[in-house]
């Protein structure tokens, strides 16, 4: 092997897998419509179909923030921690 390939870091790391899962989970949850296409249980009079989707807006925001912070940490680690 050449020195260029020996010094390269792996593209797929456990942290990047977690980042991908954080970004992929909301898509799976929203595209699997049959899992939430129902009226019951209601929450404060709002059918499940609607409050489930609104809940995923909040969950997606949190997962995107986690993914972003993990991505920043991964990039700092790849650069040797030189920058913040």
MMTF fields as JSON, N, C-alpha, C and O atoms, coordinates in Angstrom:
{
  "mmtfVersion": "1.0.0",
  "mmtfProducer": "UNKNOWN",
  "numBonds": 335,
  "numAtoms": 336,
  "numGroups": 84,
  "numChains": 1,
  "numModels": 1,
  "chainsPerModel": [1],
  "groupsPerChain": [84],
  "chainIdList": ["A"],
  "bondAtomList": [4, 2, 8, 6, 12, 10, 16, 14, 20, 18, 24, 22, 28, 26, 32, 30, 36, 34, 40, 38, 44, 42, 48, 46, 52, 50, 56, 54, 60, 58, 64, 62, 68, 66, 72, 70, 76, 74, 80, 78, 84, 82, 88, 86, 92, 90, 96, 94, 100, 98, 104, 102, 108, 106, 112, 110, 116, 114, 120, 118, 124, 122, 128, 126, 132, 130, 136, 134, 140, 138, 144, 142, 148, 146, 152, 150, 156, 154, 160, 158, 164, 162, 168, 166, 172, 170, 176, 174, 180, 178, 184, 182, 188, 186, 192, 190, 196, 194, 200, 198, 204, 202, 208, 206, 212, 210, 216, 214, 220, 218, 224, 222, 228, 226, 232, 230, 236, 234, 240, 238, 244, 242, 248, 246, 252, 250, 256, 254, 260, 258, 264, 262, 268, 266, 272, 270, 276, 274, 280, 278, 284, 282, 288, 286, 292, 290, 296, 294, 300, 298, 304, 302, 308, 306, 312, 310, 316, 314, 320, 318, 324, 322, 328, 326, 332, 330],
  "bondOrderList": [1, 1, 1, 1, 1, 1, 1, 1, 1, 1, 1, 1, 1, 1, 1, 1, 1, 1, 1, 1, 1, 1, 1, 1, 1, 1, 1, 1, 1, 1, 1, 1, 1, 1, 1, 1, 1, 1, 1, 1, 1, 1, 1, 1, 1, 1, 1, 1, 1, 1, 1, 1, 1, 1, 1, 1, 1, 1, 1, 1, 1, 1, 1, 1, 1, 1, 1, 1, 1, 1, 1, 1, 1, 1, 1, 1, 1, 1, 1, 1, 1, 1, 1],
  "groupList": [{"groupName": "UNK", "atomNameList": ["N", "CA", "C", "O"], "elementList": ["N", "C", "C", "O"], "formalChargeList": [0, 0, 0, 0], "bondAtomList": [1, 0, 2, 1, 3, 2], "bondOrderList": [1, 1, 2], "singleLetterCode": "X", "chemCompType": "L-PEPTIDE LINKING"}],
  "groupTypeList": [0, 0, 0, 0, 0, 0, 0, 0, 0, 0, 0, 0, 0, 0, 0, 0, 0, 0, 0, 0, 0, 0, 0, 0, 0, 0, 0, 0, 0, 0, 0, 0, 0, 0, 0, 0, 0, 0, 0, 0, 0, 0, 0, 0, 0, 0, 0, 0, 0, 0, 0, 0, 0, 0, 0, 0, 0, 0, 0, 0, 0, 0, 0, 0, 0, 0, 0, 0, 0, 0, 0, 0, 0, 0, 0, 0, 0, 0, 0, 0, 0, 0, 0, 0],
  "groupIdList": [1, 2, 3, 4, 5, 6, 7, 8, 9, 10, 11, 12, 13, 14, 15, 16, 17, 18, 19, 20, 21, 22, 23, 24, 25, 26, 27, 28, 29, 30, 31, 32, 33, 34, 35, 36, 37, 38, 39, 40, 41, 42, 43, 44, 45, 46, 47, 48, 49, 50, 51, 52, 53, 54, 55, 56, 57, 58, 59, 60, 61, 62, 63, 64, 65, 66, 67, 68, 69, 70, 71, 72, 73, 74, 75, 76, 77, 78, 79, 80, 81, 82, 83, 84],
  "secStructList": [7, 7, 2, 2, 2, 2, 2, 7, 7, 7, 1, 1, 7, 2, 2, 2, 2, 2, 2, 2, 2, 2, 2, 2, 2, 2, 2, 2, 2, 2, 2, 7, 4, 4, 4, 6, 7, 1, 7, 7, 1, 7, 5, 6, 6, 5, 7, 2, 2, 2, 2, 2, 2, 2, 2, 2, 2, 2, 2, 2, 2, 2, 2, 2, 2, 2, 2, 2, 2, 2, 2, 2, 2, 2, 2, 2, 2, 2, 6, 6, 1, 7, 7, 7],
  "xCoordList": [0.825, 0.0, 0.861, 1.948, 0.368, 1.115, 0.857, -0.072, 1.702, 1.549, 0.257, -0.315, -0.207, -1.43, -2.637, -3.489, -2.725, -3.87, -3.725, -4.73, -2.495, -2.304, -2.699, -3.199, -2.488, -2.779, -4.237, -4.662, -5.006, -6.411, -7.253, -7.068, -8.181, -9.112, -10.316, -10.657, -10.943, -12.113, -13.249, -13.461, -13.976, -15.095, -16.298, -17.021, -16.52, -17.639, -17.135, -16.373, -17.582, -17.209, -18.484, -19.577, -18.358, -19.555, -20.301, -21.531, -19.569, -20.219, -21.037, -22.14, -20.509, -21.236, -22.458, -23.446, -22.393, -23.564, -24.663, -25.834, -24.298, -25.267, -25.859, -27.064, -25.03, -25.509, -26.519, -27.575, -26.205, -27.114, -28.436, -29.498, -28.38, -29.613, -30.461, -31.687, -29.807, -30.54, -31.263, -32.369, -30.65, -31.254, -32.252, -33.156, -32.102, -32.956, -34.241, -35.263, -34.203, -35.348, -36.627, -37.688, -36.573, -37.813, -38.435, -39.659, -37.614, -38.142, -38.9, -39.988, -38.328, -38.981, -40.299, -41.326, -40.26, -41.456, -42.582, -43.748, -42.244, -43.274, -43.727, -44.875, -42.846, -43.229, -44.001, -44.632, -43.965, -44.71, -46.092, -46.404, -46.9, -48.184, -49.147, -49.9, -49.136, -50.094, -49.905, -50.812, -48.748, -48.513, -49.227, -49.464, -49.571, -50.219, -51.497, -52.031, -51.998, -53.225, -54.448, -55.15, -54.692, -55.844, -56.241, -55.488, -57.42, -57.95, -57.579, -57.198, -57.684, -57.419, -55.957, -55.38, -55.331, -55.829, -55.766, -54.867, -56.701, -56.689, -55.896, -55.763, -55.381, -54.63, -55.202, -55.043, -55.857, -56.521, -57.491, -57.608, -58.17, -59.148, -58.574, -59.324, -57.257, -56.604, -56.386, -55.813, -56.841, -56.656, -55.18, -54.315, -54.914, -53.546, -52.79, -51.609, -53.464, -52.837, -52.114, -51.008, -52.747, -52.163, -51.123, -50.046, -51.439, -50.462, -49.207, -48.138, -49.31, -48.126, -47.164, -45.953, -47.714, -46.869, -46.238, -45.07, -47.008, -46.467, -45.397, -44.419, -45.58, -44.556, -43.255, -42.168, -43.37, -42.165, -41.466, -40.273, -42.166, -41.5, -40.509, -39.368, -40.953, -40.085, -38.956, -37.8, -39.294, -38.279, -37.239, -36.043, -37.692, -36.773, -35.813, -34.635, -36.323, -35.467, -34.37, -33.2, -34.758, -33.774, -32.754, -31.558, -33.223, -32.298, -31.36, -30.195, -31.86, -31.002, -29.94, -28.792, -30.315, -29.326, -28.259, -27.071, -28.679, -27.717, -26.789, -25.577, -27.346, -26.531, -25.522, -24.369, -25.958, -25.062, -23.911, -22.755, -24.237, -23.184, -22.209, -21.0, -22.727, -21.844, -20.979, -19.809, -21.544, -20.784, -19.65, -18.525, -19.948, -18.9, -17.789, -16.609, -18.154, -17.167, -16.333, -15.119, -16.972, -16.27, -15.279, -14.158, -15.69, -14.801, -13.604, -12.483, -13.849, -12.722, -11.756, -10.541, -12.282, -11.415, -10.594, -9.436, -11.174, -10.459, -9.364, -8.342, -9.597, -8.592, -7.552, -6.64, -7.694, -6.739, -7.085, -6.243, -8.32, -8.724, -8.143, -8.156, -7.621, -6.975, -7.959, -7.637, -9.167, -10.116, -11.367, -11.626, -12.15, -13.409, -14.475, -15.644],
  "yCoordList": [-1.19, 0.0, 1.241, 1.269, 2.241, 3.493, 4.262, 3.965, 5.256, 6.048, 6.86, 7.135, 7.245, 8.041, 7.257, 7.82, 5.983, 5.197, 4.762, 4.548, 4.624, 4.234, 5.36, 5.094, 6.599, 7.746, 8.163, 8.965, 7.647, 8.019, 7.405, 6.248, 8.206, 7.703, 7.088, 7.468, 6.146, 5.481, 6.476, 7.357, 6.336, 7.226, 6.847, 7.725, 5.558, 5.09, 4.807, 3.869, 5.642, 5.484, 5.267, 5.577, 4.745, 4.575, 5.891, 5.905, 6.989, 8.275, 8.675, 9.203, 8.431, 8.768, 7.88, 8.307, 6.668, 5.78, 6.339, 6.343, 6.807, 7.407, 8.671, 8.905, 9.476, 10.681, 10.318, 10.943, 9.317, 8.886, 8.381, 8.661, 7.644, 7.15, 8.303, 8.283, 9.296, 10.47, 11.201, 11.706, 11.257, 11.956, 11.091, 11.618, 9.782, 8.863, 8.497, 8.231, 8.479, 8.057, 8.852, 8.241, 10.189, 10.925, 10.557, 10.537, 10.27, 9.881, 8.566, 8.423, 7.625, 6.32, 6.496, 5.939, 7.263, 7.466, 8.134, 7.777, 9.091, 9.805, 9.066, 9.21, 8.285, 7.568, 6.281, 5.738, 5.789, 4.595, 5.034, 4.935, 5.514, 6.143, 5.184, 5.597, 3.929, 2.992, 2.829, 2.359, 3.209, 3.086, 4.177, 4.01, 5.292, 6.381, 6.886, 7.912, 6.208, 6.625, 6.141, 5.229, 6.757, 6.408, 7.613, 8.579, 7.539, 8.654, 8.512, 9.492, 7.316, 7.074, 6.723, 6.083, 7.077, 7.857, 9.353, 9.819, 10.073, 11.524, 12.144, 11.561, 13.317, 14.066, 15.475, 16.221, 15.843, 17.138, 17.365, 18.479, 16.311, 16.405, 16.344, 16.384, 16.246, 16.191, 14.726, 13.968, 14.319, 12.924, 12.533, 13.371, 11.254, 10.722, 11.082, 11.424, 11.008, 11.287, 12.638, 12.761, 13.644, 14.985, 15.184, 15.721, 14.751, 15.03, 14.193, 14.61, 13.02, 12.196, 12.923, 12.939, 13.514, 14.25, 15.481, 15.785, 16.181, 17.362, 16.974, 17.699, 15.841, 15.343, 15.067, 15.35, 14.519, 14.236, 15.506, 15.463, 16.616, 17.889, 18.221, 18.597, 18.08, 18.369, 17.341, 17.702, 16.059, 15.0, 15.187, 15.022, 15.532, 15.745, 16.894, 16.83, 17.935, 19.07, 18.631, 18.97, 17.878, 17.379, 16.452, 16.562, 15.533, 14.602, 15.327, 14.952, 16.357, 17.136, 17.893, 17.987, 18.431, 19.113, 18.141, 18.465, 16.951, 15.929, 15.561, 15.462, 15.355, 14.992, 16.092, 15.808, 17.338, 18.463, 18.532, 18.714, 18.386, 18.429, 17.262, 17.437, 16.082, 14.929, 15.151, 14.77, 15.763, 16.049, 17.031, 16.852, 18.055, 19.005, 18.304, 18.54, 17.445, 16.704, 15.805, 15.704, 15.155, 14.277, 15.064, 14.613, 16.227, 17.045, 17.559, 17.603, 17.947, 18.379, 17.241, 17.443, 16.041, 14.887, 14.558, 14.156, 14.723, 14.44, 15.467, 15.157, 16.692, 17.731, 17.756, 18.582, 16.855, 16.795, 17.716, 17.97, 18.236, 19.117, 20.506, 21.235, 20.901, 22.191, 23.351, 24.425, 23.138, 24.243, 23.899, 22.74, 24.965, 24.746, 25.176, 25.089],
  "zCoordList": [0.0, 0.0, 0.0, 0.577, -0.641, -0.655, 0.631, 1.381, 0.865, 2.082, 2.06, 3.114, 0.881, 0.779, 1.283, 1.97, 0.959, 1.407, 2.856, 3.534, 3.349, 4.744, 5.69, 6.783, 5.297, 6.144, 6.107, 6.938, 5.178, 5.052, 6.16, 6.537, 6.672, 7.67, 6.965, 5.845, 7.626, 7.067, 6.868, 7.701, 5.773, 5.499, 6.352, 6.822, 6.559, 7.37, 8.784, 9.018, 9.711, 11.111, 11.927, 11.453, 13.132, 13.972, 14.201, 14.245, 14.346, 14.558, 13.331, 13.466, 12.154, 10.936, 10.733, 10.136, 11.219, 11.161, 12.067, 11.687, 13.252, 14.167, 13.546, 13.647, 12.911, 12.235, 11.161, 11.064, 10.355, 9.297, 9.872, 9.316, 10.971, 11.597, 12.135, 12.028, 12.707, 13.209, 12.083, 12.278, 10.921, 9.795, 9.036, 8.388, 9.106, 8.353, 9.099, 8.467, 10.421, 11.238, 10.955, 10.821, 10.858, 10.575, 9.223, 9.094, 8.232, 6.924, 7.019, 6.462, 7.717, 7.873, 8.63, 8.241, 9.698, 10.516, 9.73, 9.895, 8.885, 8.135, 6.879, 6.461, 6.278, 5.056, 5.338, 4.431, 6.555, 6.94, 7.438, 8.625, 6.51, 6.827, 7.515, 8.396, 7.132, 7.719, 9.226, 9.912, 9.746, 11.19, 11.986, 13.182, 11.336, 12.073, 11.417, 11.839, 10.411, 9.722, 10.5, 10.064, 11.645, 12.485, 13.32, 13.447, 13.878, 14.67, 16.141, 16.781, 16.675, 18.094, 18.311, 17.431, 19.376, 20.501, 20.201, 19.502, 20.72, 20.549, 21.689, 22.765, 21.437, 22.45, 22.469, 21.502, 23.543, 23.703, 22.53, 22.02, 22.119, 21.042, 19.641, 18.665, 19.522, 18.217, 17.842, 18.624, 16.645, 16.238, 16.157, 15.902, 16.378, 16.381, 15.11, 15.165, 13.969, 12.681, 12.69, 12.164, 13.289, 13.28, 14.375, 14.116, 15.611, 16.668, 16.528, 16.974, 15.917, 15.664, 14.712, 14.933, 13.667, 12.72, 13.359, 13.116, 14.169, 14.848, 15.864, 16.046, 16.52, 17.438, 16.686, 17.19, 15.491, 14.712, 14.223, 13.92, 14.139, 13.817, 14.929, 14.662, 16.174, 17.326, 17.417, 17.636, 17.247, 17.312, 16.207, 16.445, 15.001, 13.876, 14.149, 13.798, 14.771, 15.126, 16.088, 15.909, 17.103, 18.069, 17.433, 17.701, 16.588, 15.927, 14.962, 14.829, 14.295, 13.39, 14.18, 13.745, 15.338, 16.186, 16.669, 16.664, 17.086, 17.529, 16.388, 16.582, 15.192, 14.028, 13.701, 13.375, 13.789, 13.496, 14.5, 14.12, 15.775, 16.798, 16.632, 16.783, 16.324, 16.089, 14.858, 14.844, 13.83, 12.607, 12.914, 12.447, 13.692, 14.067, 14.84, 14.579, 15.786, 16.568, 15.664, 15.839, 14.705, 13.774, 12.922, 12.69, 12.461, 11.63, 12.43, 11.922, 13.686, 14.53, 14.767, 14.758, 14.98, 15.216, 13.977, 14.089, 12.815, 11.567, 11.289, 10.677, 11.748, 11.547, 12.667, 12.656, 13.621, 14.72, 15.854, 16.716, 15.886, 16.977, 16.898, 17.89, 15.718, 15.584, 15.622, 16.13, 15.084, 15.034, 15.829, 16.153, 16.14, 16.844, 15.988, 16.365]
}
